[in-house]
Amino acid sequence: MTAEQAEPSTGRTFRFENLEPVAYVETDRYCAGCGYNLRTQAIRREPRTRVLLARCPECGCYQPAGDATTAARLWLRRLAPLLLLGWVAVVLGSAFGLSCALGGISYGTLEELTTWRRPAVPATQPATLPGLPLLTTQPGGPVTVTVGGRISRITYTGQGKYVRQVRANDPLYALFMSSVIAASFAVAFVVALTVLVIFHHWRRWVYVLIVLTGPLAVAVIVALIWRDEAPHLFSWGLEYIGYHVLAQVVGGLTGVAFGRPTARGLIRAFVPPSWRAPLAYLWLVDGRTPPGTADAVQRG
């Protein structure tokens, strides 16, 4: 719309400023174009549309008199890019945290099933120093050197190194393994449910791809860390990492199948009906009728 318009009845041109003011802006109202405060500006009725408008003297934009462009709305528009970046950071941070949870359960299992010990030194072993025939020691104790009937004690360097060893005869092994496998399943289910709720516009094959590749990627990282820390137990640790990958994949696929129904059930149980409107997309995305709408239809 320009400042000079054609009057619909006569075809003559006119200037918006020449129209008779209907009222004046009496509150803080900000221009959507430049943010100028339109308070005290004249409100005129545009002849063609009969809409009440106020024109910004700063940039010339027309502002509907009934549009509540307040200071809060203006600042919200300015901060929208920052809020969007914050939302992206929250989503990425949540994805990183849940991935760390999956990896932490696998690595924590390996840690709890092993312990740090010093290897036992044999009672008799070949001498490591020239001219010394035998070295005798007790497990974990100092090295005793016997030369010509004279006994001397020296430090055996191999005893100072601690290495990981598997715990033996743990009475709580079955309970512990059941708990950590259930934890892997539960975390993967929560991951799938979260993805389905936040990224509801994705296709189902994308969810399946995520729950298949995500645990595998986390398992590779855990395996590399474990190989660096305990190379002699690498093959043993791969078995337990595989158990967790299987539990996480099954939990993720279960979340893909039942994630949104679970979310809808939680909303019905804990969210008041008046607050469910922003969450109606969880019903609409699956072709279902939101609960408030269905109740209204039944009452009608």
C-alpha positions, 0 to 999 in steps of 0.5 A: 500500500502506498501513501497515495491511493485511488478512492473506490467510488470516484477513482480519484487519488488521495493521500492517507494523511489527508483522511479524517482521523478516527482516533489516536493510538493511546497506548504503547504500540510498536511498528512491526517494520522498525519498532517505532512507538506509534503512540499519539499517531492518528488512526484512519479508516482505509476507504477500500478495505474499511480497516483502521490503520496507523502509519509509522512516521519513521518507515512509512509502514501501515500498522493495523489499529487492532493488532496488539504489537506490544513491547513484549511481542516486539522483543520476542520477535527480536529474540526469536533467533536466539530462542531457536538456537537455544532450542537446538542446543537443548535438543543436541544436548539431550541427544548427547546426554542420552548417548552418554547414558547408553555408553555409561551403562555398557562401560559401567558393567565392564567396570563392575565386573572387573577389579584392579589387582597386582598380578601374583609373582611366581615363587621361583622365576629366572633371575633378571640380574646378572649372576643371580641364580633365583628370585623367590617371593610371595604374592604381593610381597617383596622379591627375595634374592638368594646368592651364596646363602646370603638373602637380600630383598629388592623391589620387583618392578612388575609388582607395582603395576595394577591390571584389570582382572575379572571378579570371581564368584560374584553372588550378585552377578545374576541380579546385577546383569538383569538390572543393567540390561533392563536399564539399557532397554529402558534408556533406549525406550526413552530415547525412541519416545523422545525422538517420536514426540519432538520430531513427529514429522519424520517418517517411521523408517528414520526412527528405525534407522536411528535406533539401529545405528545409535546403539552400534555407534555408542558400542564402537566408542565403548569398545575402543575405550575398553581396548585401550584400558584393558586389551587383555580383556577385550574379547571378554568385554565384547560379549557384554557390550553385545548384550547391551547393544541387543537390549538397546536395539530391542528397547528402541524398536519397542519405543518406535512401536509404542512410544506415541501411545505411551506419550498420549497415555501419560498426557491423559493421566497427568496433563489437565484437559485445558493444557492439552491443546499444544500437544494435540499434534500427538493425536493428529500425526497418527490420524487420531482425534484429540481427546478434547475434540472427541469429548466435545463431539460426544457432548454435542 
